[in-house]
Amino acid sequence: MNSFRYRPSKPAAVLGIVVGVGMLVFGITQFGNASGGGLAFLVFWCVMVVAITALNTWAAFSERGSLGTFVSDRDDAAPPGR
């Protein structure tokens, strides 16, 4: 059984980081004075954006930064380009 890791290109991961930071700034500036359910949404929004941005940062700058693993049950399967 072979397994292959998926890793986005560095430019795609960096774009994800930039978009994540933009979304975080947007969320804080637009929902910063919220109360009640709006505040709960702001907290959820910020936690999710930080998690996505951290994952993209790990994928962009880590040697082992893969976002997924594909497993083949065929022994003769090889990744494209090999």
C-alpha positions in Angstrom: 0.0 0.0 0.0 1.4 3.3 -1.1 0.7 6.7 0.4 1.4 10.1 -1.0 1.2 13.5 0.8 -0.5 16.5 -0.7 1.1 19.8 -0.1 -0.1 23.1 -1.7 2.4 25.3 -3.5 4.1 28.0 -1.4 2.4 30.8 -3.3 -1.1 29.2 -2.7 -0.3 28.8 1.0 1.0 32.4 1.3 -2.2 33.6 -0.4 -4.2 31.7 2.2 -2.2 33.4 4.9 -2.9 36.9 3.4 -6.6 36.2 3.0 -6.8 34.8 6.5 -5.2 37.9 8.0 -7.6 40.1 5.9 -10.6 38.1 7.1 -9.4 38.5 10.7 -9.0 42.2 10.4 -12.5 42.4 8.7 -14.1 40.3 11.4 -12.6 42.4 14.3 -13.4 45.8 12.7 -16.9 44.9 11.6 -18.1 42.9 14.5 -15.8 44.3 17.2 -18.6 46.1 19.1 -21.1 43.2 18.9 -22.8 41.8 22.0 -24.7 38.6 22.7 -25.0 36.3 19.7 -22.9 38.7 17.6 -20.0 38.4 20.1 -20.3 34.6 20.0 -20.1 34.7 16.2 -17.0 37.0 16.4 -15.2 34.6 18.7 -16.1 31.6 16.4 -15.0 33.6 13.3 -11.7 34.6 14.8 -10.9 31.0 16.1 -11.7 29.5 12.7 -9.7 32.1 10.8 -6.7 31.8 13.1 -6.8 27.9 12.6 -7.0 28.2 8.8 -4.2 30.8 8.8 -2.0 28.6 11.1 -2.6 25.6 8.9 -1.6 27.5 5.8 1.5 28.9 7.5 2.5 25.4 8.5 2.0 24.2 5.0 4.0 27.1 3.5 7.0 27.1 5.7 7.4 23.6 7.2 9.3 20.8 5.6 6.6 18.3 6.5 3.7 20.7 5.9 1.2 18.5 4.1 -2.5 19.0 4.2 -3.5 15.5 3.4 -2.4 11.9 2.6 -3.7 9.8 -0.2 -3.4 6.1 0.2 -3.5 3.7 -2.7 -4.3 0.0 -2.2 -2.4 -0.9 -5.3 1.2 -1.8 -4.9 2.2 -0.6 -8.5 0.7 2.9 -8.1 3.2 5.7 -8.3 2.6 9.5 -7.9 2.4 11.4 -11.2 5.8 12.5 -12.5 7.8 9.6 -11.1 
